[in-house]
Amino acid sequence: MTVATRTALLDYSTGTLRRDGVEHRVLSGSVHYFRVHPEQWRDRLERVAALGLNTVDTYVAWNFHQRRADDAPDFDGWRDLEAFIRIAAEVGLDVIVRPGPYICAEWDNGGFPAWLTARTGTRTRTSDPAFLRAVSVWFDELIPRLAALQASRGGPIVAVQVENEYGSYGDDADYLRWLRDALVERGVTELLYTADGPTDLMLDGGTLPGVLATATFGSRAAEAASLLRSRRDGEPFLCAEYWNGWFDHWGEKHHMRSVPSADATLAEILDAGGSVSLYMAHGGTNFGLGAGANHDGALQPTITSYDSDAAIAEHGAVTPKFTAFRSRLAAFTGIEPRPVPADPRILAPCTVPVTAGADLLPALEAAGPGVEAPHALSFEELGLASGLVLYRARPRLPRGRTTLTVTGLHDRAQVFVDGSQLGVLDRESGALDVVGTGSRVELQILVENQGRINYGPLLGQGKGILGGVQIGRRLVHGWTAHPLPLDEWSGAMLASIAEGTGTASATGTAGFATARVDIVEPEDAFLALPGFGKGFVWVNDFLLGRYWEIGPQVTLYVPAPLFTAGENRITVLELHRRAETIEFRAAPELGPTEEYVETFE
């Protein structure tokens, strides 16, 4: 069967961007299918259209589709990327796809599977043959699916990005050329483009001759347009990411960008003759263990919410920013915007008692078999992408006070001796004092992967104990490691681990807790855990994400499709101290705020 093809729908051969021969501005918004429950895809895309946008763009997160190297990539259910794209077409939106293979996106490991970076290390995002072979196999699965949905074949895809902000990372031009050719060889015929920050350094490293160069920024649009035009005469100005909001790290404030500031920069982009993509139009949620981390002298784990102060809030509600942008875009296009869908219904506030379940250490030891080795095995050596590892050894502690040191700790460790917690260590503070009697002790170290780094030269770092554990000068050997893939626990397995055996300790101790809530009709909800310290929470069989009392995030968004009519089970794994109740609140609480300020480095 021969498939009829034609030239790319978007074209700039005349010096201006045209769509099917007609002068055109791309007015796009970013929505990531992996951050939105699939039963809510249509709702969020309809809101994008009601905002006055004509296009939606999404990254493709490789690790969302292929958790293990030996597994075939999964494109079913929540991972049905093609279904998301088809729904966008039904809503009337063009689609831009950003397949990476690196995406950043504040997503775990920048979208790379942990097994891949364990193999390739610093050779990731280069023309190293081993890395390119892995990408080639992935692209063989992914790109033909996208090619079949291009505009040239009757689909909505009008453009495809080559890598992502590569000029902020490296300067391997052979790698970029290989990626471009890999897309074309697998059937991509629509517009190709690169996206980089608007500095000479970034554009030098990330652009390709013959491929449209675009910029990512949050302010100073006229300067970005001038720089791009000085380097690429005859190319249209396109802001591939307009940062109208920002994401948050644990322990920081919730970033906000004022409506007047965001609206003024959008106006500046349009006045400069530019096309634009709002990053984000709708941020969504880092469900499960999807949140990544940054590193700026210390690890900066990203929170569960990816609301990003977007025009469409995390739970789908429209915001004052939505109203301002919608008016701005309607005035610019002269097109009457579509009606705005009603805001989602919210579960009524209530307080629900919890029942203490299995205590922390016994439950985690019983959750799965241990792996014995002379040294402490890393997450990668254990075949574990994310979650926790409980390490056990029986060293002899000398009499008196000595120092226990964990080298190469990634990322956070709770240290226990004979079942009592001595302290908490992180990557920057890897030592504490212990007091011994000359006898052997049960040493347990619970290490949490707080999110793999998603940006910069530390991309792909390993997790767990990457060095060793010392008592004074002496290394500790003879370890048993219990890998704990929290995002694979569900159903009877989750219930068995959470309930355990024996009598649970009282409120205030670490371990599992469960709550049951009756719901007449599923609605969106905002879950708070007052009095709890740090941990993970499941709604029925779904790992919702992390919580942490240091904030800024107070409530976790629960999409209505996670509930069922009738009884619903909430399971909490608390690492420090259980409380007596959980709460459902009337509105999101994302913490004290500070104004987003853009910097270029």
Secondary structure as GFF3:
##gff-version 3
##sequence-region A 1 601
A	DSSP	beta_strand	10	11	.	.	.	ID=ss1
A	DSSP	beta_strand	18	19	.	.	.	ID=ss2
A	DSSP	beta_strand	22	23	.	.	.	ID=ss3
A	DSSP	beta_strand	27	30	.	.	.	ID=ss4
A	DSSP	three_ten_helix	33	35	.	.	.	ID=ss5
A	DSSP	three_ten_helix	38	40	.	.	.	ID=ss6
A	DSSP	alpha_helix	41	50	.	.	.	ID=ss7
A	DSSP	beta_strand	55	59	.	.	.	ID=ss8
A	DSSP	alpha_helix	62	65	.	.	.	ID=ss9
A	DSSP	three_ten_helix	77	79	.	.	.	ID=ss10
A	DSSP	alpha_helix	81	91	.	.	.	ID=ss11
A	DSSP	beta_strand	94	98	.	.	.	ID=ss12
A	DSSP	three_ten_helix	108	111	.	.	.	ID=ss13
A	DSSP	alpha_helix	114	120	.	.	.	ID=ss14
A	DSSP	three_ten_helix	121	123	.	.	.	ID=ss15
A	DSSP	alpha_helix	129	147	.	.	.	ID=ss16
A	DSSP	three_ten_helix	151	153	.	.	.	ID=ss17
A	DSSP	beta_strand	157	161	.	.	.	ID=ss18
A	DSSP	three_ten_helix	166	168	.	.	.	ID=ss19
A	DSSP	alpha_helix	173	185	.	.	.	ID=ss20
A	DSSP	beta_strand	191	196	.	.	.	ID=ss21
A	DSSP	alpha_helix	200	206	.	.	.	ID=ss22
A	DSSP	beta_strand	212	217	.	.	.	ID=ss23
A	DSSP	alpha_helix	221	231	.	.	.	ID=ss24
A	DSSP	beta_strand	238	243	.	.	.	ID=ss25
A	DSSP	beta_strand	254	256	.	.	.	ID=ss26
A	DSSP	alpha_helix	259	271	.	.	.	ID=ss27
A	DSSP	beta_strand	275	279	.	.	.	ID=ss28
A	DSSP	beta_strand	293	295	.	.	.	ID=ss29
A	DSSP	beta_strand	299	301	.	.	.	ID=ss30
A	DSSP	alpha_helix	320	333	.	.	.	ID=ss31
A	DSSP	beta_strand	350	353	.	.	.	ID=ss32
A	DSSP	beta_strand	355	359	.	.	.	ID=ss33
A	DSSP	alpha_helix	360	366	.	.	.	ID=ss34
A	DSSP	beta_strand	371	373	.	.	.	ID=ss35
A	DSSP	beta_strand	388	393	.	.	.	ID=ss36
A	DSSP	beta_strand	400	406	.	.	.	ID=ss37
A	DSSP	beta_strand	409	410	.	.	.	ID=ss38
A	DSSP	beta_strand	412	417	.	.	.	ID=ss39
A	DSSP	beta_strand	420	426	.	.	.	ID=ss40
A	DSSP	beta_strand	431	436	.	.	.	ID=ss41
A	DSSP	beta_strand	443	448	.	.	.	ID=ss42
A	DSSP	beta_strand	464	465	.	.	.	ID=ss43
A	DSSP	beta_strand	469	471	.	.	.	ID=ss44
A	DSSP	beta_strand	474	475	.	.	.	ID=ss45
A	DSSP	beta_strand	479	484	.	.	.	ID=ss46
A	DSSP	three_ten_helix	486	488	.	.	.	ID=ss47
A	DSSP	alpha_helix	491	499	.	.	.	ID=ss48
A	DSSP	beta_strand	511	519	.	.	.	ID=ss49
A	DSSP	beta_strand	525	528	.	.	.	ID=ss50
A	DSSP	beta_strand	534	539	.	.	.	ID=ss51
A	DSSP	beta_strand	542	548	.	.	.	ID=ss52
A	DSSP	beta_strand	555	558	.	.	.	ID=ss53
A	DSSP	three_ten_helix	560	562	.	.	.	ID=ss54
A	DSSP	beta_strand	566	574	.	.	.	ID=ss55
A	DSSP	beta_strand	581	585	.	.	.	ID=ss56
A	DSSP	beta_strand	593	595	.	.	.	ID=ss57
###
